Amino acid sequence: MGGNGSAELTASVAHNARVWNYWIGGRDNYTADQRVGEQVAGMLPVIREVARADRAFLGRAVRLLADEHGIRQFLDIGTGLPTVENTHEIAQGVAPEARIVYVDNDPVVLMHARTLLTSSPQGVTQYVDADVHDPDTVVRRAAETLDLTLPVAVLMLGILNFVLDTDTAREVVRRIMAAVPSGSFLVLTHPTADAEVGGQGNIAAMRFWNDHATPPITARSRAEIAGFLDGLDPPAPGLVPCSQWRAGADSPAPVPQFGAVAVKP
């Protein structure tokens, strides 16, 4: 999703969507993905925990927005490969009439999404082939399914780390959030190299990734990630390791991946 143009459908080069699928225990990956996934896990042993924590954060956030805030429209940008507990399944489990638009530009994801991403009879699940680097197209295509005069939850989990220039990434968020009305939400996760949450290993792991897999990736500091929330109001607990965001009494360990949910005033 993060690359410039559609990714090639090839099994010979490790690709983010498939490696992530491998880390969370999925089956939609190839030997190249497994090899790079194991190498990265050796350099950053917490990566599988990060992948699981990111997925669990998605579930908690979508349930919160659908159940407590009455959100009925979800724009999931950079969805990755469908697994279990996908956004539409969570949202329509709370509100069968919920409308979900998935956005990605990876042909591997597209192939699986068209087969597996089905909707409840009352709701809508749609897939848009678009690139996060082109936010205007994302918004235009989403508007074919979603009513952008009503609140929308914009999900950007582990996607802005593929927009390598920070100013460009902030502009992507700004343009997309400018297109949705007051009462909309941004749901965000992003990897970090910050030492206080155990992110030191991300530096070498991402260097290896960028040499052996696609698309290229970057980590950011907590302050840089917080900049994506400018103009938005993140209710408690704010921007925290995604493993700890409203995790209840379990008190899980932090992971080097921040997460937040923020509302547009």
C-alpha positions as CSV (number, residue, x, y, z in Angstrom):
1,M,0.0,0.0,0.0
2,G,2.8,2.4,0.8
3,G,4.7,2.1,-2.5
4,N,4.6,4.4,-5.4
5,G,2.4,2.5,-7.8
6,S,1.0,-1.1,-7.5
7,A,3.3,-3.7,-6.1
8,E,4.3,-6.5,-8.3
9,L,2.5,-9.8,-7.8
10,T,5.6,-11.9,-7.2
11,A,6.5,-14.7,-4.8
12,S,10.3,-14.1,-5.1
13,V,10.5,-10.8,-3.1
14,A,9.2,-10.5,0.4
15,H,6.2,-8.1,0.7
16,N,4.9,-6.4,3.7
17,A,1.3,-7.6,3.5
18,R,2.4,-11.3,3.3
19,V,5.2,-11.0,5.9
20,W,2.7,-9.4,8.3
21,N,0.3,-12.2,7.5
22,Y,3.1,-14.7,8.4
23,W,3.8,-12.9,11.7
24,I,0.2,-13.2,12.9
25,G,0.0,-16.8,11.9
26,G,-1.7,-16.6,8.5
27,R,-1.2,-18.9,5.6
28,D,-1.1,-16.3,2.7
29,N,2.7,-16.0,2.4
30,Y,5.6,-17.5,0.5
31,T,9.1,-18.8,1.3
32,A,10.6,-15.4,0.6
33,D,8.2,-13.8,3.1
34,Q,8.9,-16.4,5.7
35,R,12.6,-16.1,5.3
36,V,12.6,-12.3,5.7
37,G,10.0,-12.6,8.5
38,E,12.3,-14.9,10.4
39,Q,15.3,-12.7,9.9
40,V,13.5,-9.6,11.1
41,A,12.1,-11.5,14.1
42,G,15.6,-12.6,15.0
43,M,16.7,-8.9,15.0
44,L,13.5,-7.7,16.6
45,P,12.0,-10.6,18.7
46,V,9.0,-8.5,19.7
47,I,7.8,-8.1,16.1
48,R,5.2,-11.0,16.3
49,E,3.9,-9.4,19.5
50,V,3.7,-6.1,17.7
51,A,1.7,-7.6,14.9
52,R,-0.7,-9.3,17.3
53,A,-1.0,-6.1,19.4
54,D,-1.8,-4.0,16.3
55,R,-4.5,-6.4,15.3
56,A,-6.0,-6.4,18.8
57,F,-5.9,-2.6,18.9
58,L,-7.9,-2.6,15.6
59,G,-10.6,-4.7,17.2
60,R,-10.8,-2.6,20.4
61,A,-10.9,0.7,18.4
62,V,-13.6,-0.4,15.9
63,R,-15.8,-1.8,18.6
64,L,-15.5,1.4,20.6
65,L,-16.4,3.6,17.7
66,A,-19.3,1.4,16.5
67,D,-20.7,0.7,20.0
68,E,-20.0,3.8,22.1
69,H,-19.8,6.5,19.4
70,G,-22.3,5.2,16.9
71,I,-19.9,5.3,13.9
72,R,-21.4,3.5,11.0
73,Q,-18.8,4.3,8.3
74,F,-15.3,3.1,8.2
75,L,-12.5,3.9,5.8
76,D,-9.7,1.4,6.3
77,I,-6.6,2.6,4.4
78,G,-3.8,0.0,3.9
79,T,-6.0,-2.9,5.0
80,G,-3.4,-5.6,4.3
81,L,-4.4,-9.2,3.7
82,P,-7.8,-10.3,5.1
83,T,-7.4,-12.6,8.1
84,V,-9.9,-13.0,11.0
85,E,-11.7,-10.2,12.8
86,N,-11.5,-7.8,9.8
87,T,-12.8,-4.3,10.2
88,H,-16.2,-5.1,8.5
89,E,-16.7,-8.2,10.6
90,I,-16.1,-6.2,13.8
91,A,-18.2,-3.2,12.8
92,Q,-21.1,-5.1,11.3
93,G,-21.0,-7.4,14.4
94,V,-22.1,-4.3,16.3
95,A,-24.1,-2.6,13.6
96,P,-25.1,-4.8,10.7
97,E,-25.8,-1.6,8.6
98,A,-22.2,-0.4,8.9
99,R,-20.5,0.6,5.6
100,I,-16.9,-0.2,5.2
101,V,-14.4,0.8,2.4
102,Y,-11.1,-0.9,2.3
103,V,-8.2,0.8,0.5
104,D,-5.0,-0.8,-0.8
105,N,-3.0,-0.9,-4.0
106,D,-1.3,-4.3,-3.6
107,P,-2.5,-6.9,-6.2
108,V,-2.0,-9.7,-3.6
109,V,-4.4,-7.9,-1.2
110,L,-6.8,-7.1,-4.0
111,M,-7.1,-10.7,-5.1
112,H,-7.9,-11.9,-1.5
113,A,-10.1,-8.9,-0.7
114,R,-12.4,-9.4,-3.6
115,T,-12.9,-13.1,-2.6
116,L,-13.1,-12.7,1.2
117,L,-14.4,-9.3,2.1
118,T,-18.2,-9.8,2.1
119,S,-20.8,-7.7,3.8
120,S,-23.8,-8.3,6.0
121,P,-27.1,-8.0,4.0
122,Q,-27.9,-4.7,5.7
123,G,-24.5,-3.1,5.2
124,V,-21.8,-2.5,2.5
125,T,-18.2,-3.7,2.2
126,Q,-16.3,-2.2,-0.7
127,Y,-12.7,-2.4,-1.9
128,V,-10.9,0.5,-3.5
129,D,-7.6,0.1,-5.4
130,A,-5.7,3.3,-4.5
131,D,-2.5,4.5,-3.0
132,V,-2.1,6.3,0.2
133,H,0.3,8.7,-1.5
134,D,-2.7,10.0,-3.5
135,P,-5.2,11.0,-0.8
136,D,-7.5,12.9,-3.1
137,T,-8.1,9.7,-5.1
138,V,-8.6,7.8,-1.9
139,V,-11.3,10.3,-0.8
140,R,-12.9,10.5,-4.2
141,R,-13.2,6.7,-4.5
142,A,-14.4,6.3,-0.9
143,A,-17.2,8.9,-1.5
144,E,-18.7,6.5,-4.0
145,T,-19.7,4.3,-1.1
146,L,-19.6,6.5,2.0
147,D,-21.6,9.6,2.8
148,L,-18.8,12.1,3.6
149,T,-21.4,14.5,5.2
150,L,-21.7,12.0,8.0
151,P,-18.9,10.9,10.5
152,V,-16.4,8.5,9.2
153,A,-13.7,6.5,11.1
154,V,-10.5,6.7,9.1
155,L,-8.2,3.8,9.9
156,M,-4.5,4.2,9.1
157,L,-2.9,1.3,10.9
158,G,0.7,0.7,10.1
159,I,0.5,2.6,6.8
160,L,2.0,6.0,7.3
161,N,5.4,4.3,8.0
162,F,5.4,3.6,4.3
163,V,5.2,7.3,3.5
164,L,8.9,8.0,4.1
165,D,8.8,11.8,4.1
166,T,7.2,13.0,7.3
167,D,5.8,16.3,5.9
168,T,4.2,14.3,3.1
169,A,2.7,11.9,5.6
170,R,1.3,14.7,7.6
171,E,-0.2,16.2,4.4
172,V,-1.8,12.9,3.6
173,V,-3.5,12.8,7.0
174,R,-4.5,16.5,6.7
175,R,-6.1,16.1,3.3
176,I,-8.1,12.9,4.2
177,M,-9.3,14.3,7.6
178,A,-10.3,17.6,5.9
179,A,-12.6,15.6,3.7
180,V,-14.6,14.1,6.6
181,P,-16.9,16.1,8.9
182,S,-16.8,17.0,12.6
183,G,-17.3,13.9,14.7
184,S,-15.1,11.8,12.5
185,F,-12.2,9.8,14.0
186,L,-8.7,9.0,13.0
187,V,-7.4,5.6,14.2
188,L,-3.7,5.4,13.9
189,T,-0.8,3.0,14.6
190,H,2.9,3.6,13.7
191,P,6.2,1.9,14.6
192,T,8.9,3.8,16.6
193,A,12.5,3.4,17.4
194,D,12.0,5.1,20.8
195,A,14.0,3.3,23.4
196,E,11.5,3.8,26.2
197,V,9.1,1.4,24.5
198,G,11.8,-1.0,23.3
199,G,12.2,0.3,19.8
200,Q,15.9,0.2,19.5
201,G,15.8,-3.0,17.5
202,N,13.6,-1.4,14.9
203,I,16.5,0.6,13.4
204,A,18.5,-2.4,12.2
205,A,15.4,-4.5,11.4
206,M,14.1,-1.8,9.1
207,R,17.5,-1.3,7.5
208,F,17.5,-5.1,6.7
209,W,13.8,-4.9,5.5
210,N,14.6,-2.0,3.1
211,D,17.4,-4.0,1.6
212,H,15.5,-7.3,1.2
213,A,11.8,-6.5,1.0
214,T,9.2,-4.1,-0.3
215,P,7.9,-1.4,0.2
216,P,10.5,0.6,2.2
217,I,9.5,1.5,5.7
218,T,10.5,4.0,8.4
219,A,10.0,4.4,12.1
220,R,9.2,7.8,13.8
221,S,9.5,9.2,17.3
222,R,6.5,9.6,19.5
223,A,6.6,13.4,18.9
224,E,6.6,12.9,15.1
225,I,3.7,10.5,15.3
226,A,1.8,12.9,17.6
227,G,2.1,15.5,14.8
228,F,-0.3,13.4,12.7
229,L,-2.9,14.1,15.3
230,D,-2.6,17.9,15.0
231,G,-6.1,19.5,15.0
232,L,-7.7,16.4,16.4
233,D,-8.7,15.5,20.0
234,P,-7.4,12.1,21.2
235,P,-9.4,11.1,24.3
236,A,-7.7,9.1,27.1
237,P,-5.3,7.4,27.0
238,G,-4.0,9.4,24.1
239,L,-1.0,8.3,22.1
240,V,0.4,5.2,23.8
241,P,1.9,1.8,22.8
242,C,-1.0,0.1,20.9
243,S,-0.7,-2.9,23.2
244,Q,-1.7,-0.7,26.1
245,W,-4.5,1.3,24.5
246,R,-7.6,0.6,26.5
247,A,-6.3,-2.9,27.2
248,G,-8.2,-3.3,30.5
249,A,-6.8,-4.9,33.5
250,D,-4.3,-7.1,31.6
251,S,-1.5,-4.4,31.8
252,P,0.3,-5.8,28.8
253,A,3.9,-4.8,28.1
254,P,4.6,-1.9,25.8
255,V,5.5,-2.6,22.2
256,P,7.4,-0.2,19.9
257,Q,4.3,0.7,18.0
258,F,2.2,3.7,19.1
259,G,-1.6,3.8,18.7
260,A,-4.2,6.4,19.2
261,V,-7.9,7.2,18.4
262,A,-8.6,10.9,17.9
263,V,-11.8,12.7,17.0
264,K,-12.2,15.7,14.7
265,P,-13.8,18.6,16.6
